[in-house]
Amino acid sequence: MEEEQQLLANQNDYLEAGIHIATKMRSPGMKKFIYKVRDDGLYLLDLKTIDTRVRVAASMIARYSPKDVVVTASRIYAIAAAEKFAELIGAKFMKGRVTPGVFTNPNRADFTEPKLIVISDSRNEKQAVNEASKVNMPIIALSDTDNSTKFIDLVIPCNNRGRKSLAFIYYLMAREVLKNRGEIKTDQEFSHSIAEFEAKVEVKQLKQETA
């Protein structure tokens, strides 16, 4: 019998980051990723599935030239993590709402033609999903249980709102992309810390986002 594949990170580290703790709402497409429901009504996601999907995403991203990959983020915690991820893998980062036509209208000054997009939250970044789907661009998305999976080619089920969760998942993805490209050979060669992916946010900023 083949030995079970080891997780990319220690299981306790996954749990402490809260990467598996989802919302109390569930979209039809996210049902299959749910492990169980907590007593307080929060859905819990399956850790092994998250781990496997991070591996698949990293392998997929590594097959593209860095200049052909776009990473989007709109929430405060996601912006810091996604921007660091994009920086380390050499991808283009788009902060906030993606402007209609940026992928579809060649007459725009900011028109760009990426070949792959990584979405931090398909609910908040719906416009980016719509734009990418119009040009048949493959879409990888970090998706919580209340997110729509429509048009998403690869769902990475996870807590895509938590500061530690987002930092942890983008940290793992950056490391695995670089390993898949052959730029580093071992985890130890990845010289960056999870803290580099964490947002340093003032309470005032959080209140503004919530509002």
C-alpha positions as CSV (number, residue, x, y, z in Angstrom):
1,M,0.0,0.0,0.0
2,E,1.4,3.4,-0.9
3,E,2.3,5.7,1.9
4,E,-0.1,8.6,2.4
5,Q,1.1,11.9,0.9
6,Q,2.5,14.2,3.6
7,L,0.9,17.5,4.0
8,L,2.7,20.6,2.7
9,A,2.7,22.0,6.3
10,N,2.2,20.7,9.8
11,Q,-1.4,19.9,10.4
12,N,-1.3,22.0,13.6
13,D,0.0,25.0,11.7
14,Y,-2.9,24.7,9.3
15,L,-5.4,24.5,12.2
16,E,-3.8,27.5,14.0
17,A,-4.0,29.6,10.9
18,G,-7.7,28.8,10.7
19,I,-7.4,28.0,7.1
20,H,-10.2,25.4,7.4
21,I,-12.8,27.6,9.3
22,A,-15.4,28.8,6.9
23,T,-18.7,30.7,7.1
24,K,-22.2,29.8,8.2
25,M,-23.4,30.1,4.6
26,R,-22.9,27.6,1.8
27,S,-23.2,27.9,-1.9
28,P,-24.1,24.8,-4.0
29,G,-20.7,24.5,-5.6
30,M,-18.8,24.5,-2.2
31,K,-20.9,21.7,-0.6
32,K,-18.4,19.0,-1.6
33,F,-15.5,20.7,0.2
34,I,-17.2,20.8,3.6
35,Y,-15.9,18.3,6.2
36,K,-18.4,19.0,8.9
37,V,-20.4,21.7,10.7
38,R,-19.3,23.1,14.1
39,D,-21.8,23.5,17.0
40,D,-21.9,27.2,16.4
41,G,-22.9,26.7,12.8
42,L,-19.6,27.4,11.1
43,Y,-18.7,25.1,8.3
44,L,-15.3,23.4,8.4
45,L,-13.3,22.6,5.3
46,D,-11.3,19.4,4.6
47,L,-7.6,20.0,5.2
48,K,-6.4,17.3,2.9
49,T,-8.5,18.8,0.1
50,I,-7.1,22.3,0.7
51,D,-3.5,20.9,0.7
52,T,-4.1,19.0,-2.5
53,R,-5.6,22.0,-4.2
54,V,-2.7,24.2,-3.2
55,R,-0.3,21.6,-4.9
56,V,-2.4,21.5,-8.0
57,A,-2.6,25.3,-8.2
58,A,1.1,25.8,-7.7
59,S,1.8,23.2,-10.5
60,M,-0.6,25.0,-12.8
61,I,0.8,28.4,-12.1
62,A,4.3,27.2,-12.7
63,R,3.5,26.2,-16.2
64,Y,2.9,29.8,-17.2
65,S,5.4,32.5,-17.8
66,P,5.2,34.9,-14.8
67,K,4.3,37.8,-17.0
68,D,1.2,36.0,-18.2
69,V,-0.2,35.5,-14.6
70,V,-2.4,38.1,-12.9
71,V,-3.3,38.0,-9.1
72,T,-6.2,40.0,-7.8
73,A,-7.3,41.0,-4.2
74,S,-9.8,43.5,-2.8
75,R,-10.1,42.8,0.9
76,I,-7.5,44.4,3.2
77,Y,-6.0,41.1,4.5
78,A,-6.0,39.6,1.0
79,I,-4.2,42.5,-0.5
80,A,-1.0,42.2,1.5
81,A,-0.8,38.4,1.1
82,A,-1.7,38.4,-2.6
83,E,0.7,41.2,-3.4
84,K,3.6,39.5,-1.7
85,F,2.7,36.3,-3.6
86,A,2.6,38.1,-6.9
87,E,5.9,39.8,-6.2
88,L,7.7,36.5,-5.4
89,I,6.5,34.6,-8.4
90,G,6.9,37.6,-10.7
91,A,3.2,38.0,-11.6
92,K,1.1,41.2,-12.1
93,F,-0.9,42.3,-9.1
94,M,-4.3,44.0,-9.4
95,K,-5.6,45.7,-6.3
96,G,-9.3,46.4,-5.7
97,R,-11.9,46.2,-8.4
98,V,-10.8,45.1,-11.8
99,T,-12.0,47.7,-14.4
100,P,-14.5,46.4,-17.0
101,G,-12.8,45.9,-20.3
102,V,-9.3,45.5,-18.9
103,F,-9.1,42.0,-20.4
104,T,-11.6,42.4,-23.2
105,N,-11.2,45.9,-24.7
106,P,-8.0,46.4,-26.8
107,N,-8.7,50.1,-27.1
108,R,-8.3,50.7,-23.4
109,A,-4.9,52.2,-22.2
110,D,-4.7,49.6,-19.4
111,F,-5.7,46.6,-21.6
112,T,-3.7,43.5,-20.7
113,E,-3.9,39.9,-22.0
114,P,-2.8,37.5,-19.2
115,K,-3.2,33.8,-19.7
116,L,-4.1,32.8,-16.1
117,I,-5.7,34.7,-13.2
118,V,-5.6,34.0,-9.4
119,I,-8.6,35.4,-7.5
120,S,-8.5,36.0,-3.8
121,D,-12.3,36.1,-3.3
122,S,-14.7,35.4,-6.2
123,R,-17.5,37.2,-4.3
124,N,-15.7,40.5,-3.9
125,E,-13.8,40.1,-7.2
126,K,-16.8,39.2,-9.3
127,Q,-15.9,41.6,-12.0
128,A,-12.4,40.0,-12.4
129,V,-14.1,36.6,-12.8
130,N,-16.6,37.9,-15.4
131,E,-13.8,39.6,-17.4
132,A,-11.6,36.5,-17.3
133,S,-14.5,34.2,-18.3
134,K,-15.3,36.3,-21.4
135,V,-11.9,35.5,-22.8
136,N,-11.8,31.9,-21.6
137,M,-8.9,32.6,-19.2
138,P,-8.3,29.8,-16.7
139,I,-9.3,31.0,-13.2
140,I,-7.9,29.8,-9.9
141,A,-9.8,31.1,-6.9
142,L,-9.5,31.0,-3.1
143,S,-13.1,30.2,-2.2
144,D,-15.0,30.2,1.1
145,T,-18.2,28.3,1.6
146,D,-20.4,31.2,0.6
147,N,-18.5,31.9,-2.6
148,S,-19.9,31.1,-6.1
149,T,-17.9,28.6,-8.1
150,K,-19.3,29.7,-11.4
151,F,-16.6,30.1,-14.1
152,I,-13.9,28.9,-11.6
153,D,-11.6,26.3,-13.1
154,L,-9.8,25.4,-9.9
155,V,-11.3,26.1,-6.5
156,I,-9.0,26.3,-3.5
157,P,-11.4,25.9,-0.6
158,C,-10.2,28.0,2.3
159,N,-10.9,30.8,4.8
160,N,-10.3,33.6,2.4
161,R,-11.1,36.4,4.9
162,G,-8.8,35.7,7.9
163,R,-5.4,37.5,8.1
164,K,-3.4,34.4,9.2
165,S,-5.3,32.1,6.8
166,L,-4.6,34.2,3.8
167,A,-1.0,34.8,4.7
168,F,-0.5,31.1,5.2
169,I,-2.1,29.9,2.0
170,Y,-0.3,32.5,-0.2
171,Y,3.0,31.7,1.6
172,L,2.5,28.0,0.7
173,M,1.5,28.7,-2.9
174,A,4.6,31.0,-3.4
175,R,6.9,28.4,-2.1
176,E,5.4,25.6,-4.1
177,V,5.3,27.6,-7.3
178,L,9.0,28.3,-7.0
179,K,9.7,24.6,-6.3
180,N,7.7,23.6,-9.3
181,R,9.7,26.0,-11.5
182,G,13.0,24.6,-10.1
183,E,14.0,28.0,-8.7
184,I,14.3,26.3,-5.3
185,K,14.6,22.6,-4.5
186,T,13.6,22.4,-0.8
187,D,11.3,24.1,1.6
188,Q,14.4,25.3,3.5
189,E,15.6,27.3,0.5
190,F,12.4,29.4,0.6
191,S,13.8,32.3,2.7
192,H,10.6,34.2,3.3
193,S,8.4,34.1,6.4
194,I,4.6,33.9,6.8
195,A,4.8,37.3,8.6
196,E,5.9,38.9,5.3
197,F,2.5,37.9,3.9
198,E,0.4,39.3,6.8
199,A,-1.3,42.6,6.6
200,K,-0.4,45.3,9.0
201,V,-3.8,46.9,9.4
202,E,-5.0,49.7,11.6
203,V,-8.4,49.3,13.3
204,K,-9.7,52.3,11.4
205,Q,-9.0,50.6,8.1
206,L,-10.9,47.5,9.2
207,K,-13.9,49.5,10.2
208,Q,-13.9,51.2,6.8
209,E,-13.8,47.8,5.0
210,T,-16.6,46.4,7.2
211,A,-18.7,49.5,6.5
